[in-house]
């Protein structure tokens, strides 16, 4: 009996160091090369800042992150996702900036029963009939901000609208979102080659000929920079108002400059949101990286805080998937957007703001929150999701 007790105590003692050294392992998939590299790197930097703030611990457990480049290609995204699951044995997947990249990877995550957090992309399929108990968004459903944009265009008296977007799933979903609420006529609808097209001269000629009341575009990263600057070069700036989503952010504004002054967007996050988490995030991001964060960084930062809240709630017991899911659904943390709430489809119910490009007294360009145009907004696809 004494020998058995000794062996049992020894076994417990040997097990204690292993428990103390438990690691939360995250596979972070984003675009670290190609035309959207600035967005992908900003996402990574936002996630890293959250880890700094949490002293490289999530839920009290040491955090380890494996970063992977999706190269903006769905096939590559699936390959790296499979590797992170099968070889690196990650506990969570996060990142995924573009809709087609996310959709290509989701089945692998669900089959492996690995939670995947979309830090930017939010395709409607995952909000509706294809919603998954293994997916959570820390960003938005693709059309959410477009519904608010349609409302803004109505308020501005726009009757004849010309729209442009890249020819892939998110571009088409965003245009469909605007049409849901815009009461005027869409007189021009152009879908440009994705991801290769950076010259918009042909489309600008069509805009001039159509003479709309306003133009709306969805172009992120370098695509937005190119469009705004070519719009000005074509002599359309100041003649036909331009509205946009994703074209204007802290990454693109320095490259667009005064060509963006006064432009309006609808966003779920603005750098001047008045809450303690956001103030700390913006200030410390500037200190660490020497630049102002974008929406992409804020969403990634919130993604890390979401994981932290859930791991803490289950006291590091990552094998209990049901308990983890219940903790994630509660979103028990203060985000850069304030307190968040999940709908039944694991997409956020959140405020949508009108954001304006402004110039400070010192001449520096930045962003200002104009109004909360869609408070506590829930996406239109949640009713199609079978989860409750």
Phi, psi and omega in degrees: 000316178299321180293319179296319177297319180296316179296318179297316178296320179297319179298318179296316181296321179292331181283334184300312179300323180297318179295321181292336184260014180303143182237137168269118185251126184240130171264120184248112183255122180204173182271100182262358176217165180090186185299336180256020182299326180296322178291313180299319179290326177293322175299312179301318181294323177295319179295318179296322179296320177299319177297321175301313181297332179264013179057039178060028177236144173235118184064028180083005181245140180304133182254140176229131183241132173250115181268142180223142181264120179277350178056020181064021182241124180303321181294320178293319179301317179294320180299313183289328176296314178300319179295317180299323181285310190275325184260311183278345177056050182287153176275329181221154171243144181210169179107237175062082185282337189237144188300313184292331175292317179294313182298325179291339186258344191295320183297321179300317180294313182295318180298325180273359183054048178245125180294134178240130181249117176277111182271359174207299182297142179212064184298145185297333179304318182282345176272338184251240188295334180261020178301152188226140175292352181256004181240136172225136175262137169250019182240267188188161167278141192311317187274353186305308183289338179287325176299319177292324178297319177301319177296318180296317179298322177298316180298326182278000176078020180287127180250327183236116189240140174247127184241146178222141179203158175291151186275074171207179193306314183295320180300315181290324179292324181290319176297318178298325178295317178298319182296338179297324186243340181290127186267349180274201183250131172273104187269348178212136183219104184244133175244114186270158184299131182239130004257020192274335191277122175235358178253119184249021185299321179296318180292324179293325175296320178293322178297314181300318181291324182284332180049061180284171174287330181200162176240139172236138180226149169241099176216115179266164175059221184296335178296318178294320178300311182298317183294311182299316183290323177290329176298317178292317180297330180281358178080017182268340181294131181089346179258315178238114182302144181241128175247155184205164167227131178077347179286330185247116176204183184295340179278321185269332187303318178298334181271339178267322176066217185296345177298341181261354187302127178086352182292146183246142174225165171248127187221155176271349179214139174227147187296340182262014178302133190266080172214154187301319181296317181292320180299316179294318180301309182296314182297313183286330175297316179297320180295317185284320189249351177072024178207166178278138180287158176257176174305321183298319178293320181296318180294322178291320176302313178297327178298319177293321179294326177296313178300316179303316182294321182287318179297321177296321183295326180264008178056040176080004180278078188289342180287341180275084187295321181295318178294321177299314181298317179298322178291320178297320181297333181284337182046055187275070178199162177265116184265180175292346178252013184090202180285132183252160178220135178266142169278178181298338182266008179069025168252152188282140167265115191207168178283148173237128188250154167271126182244133181240142173278125183230166177241128180283173181300330180275004178092355181283137178275145179199195184237145180229135174284121181272311181196162171267097189277338181219080182294142172049052188274132176246141183297159186276355184262353187299330181293339179275352181278126182286349178288149179238000000 
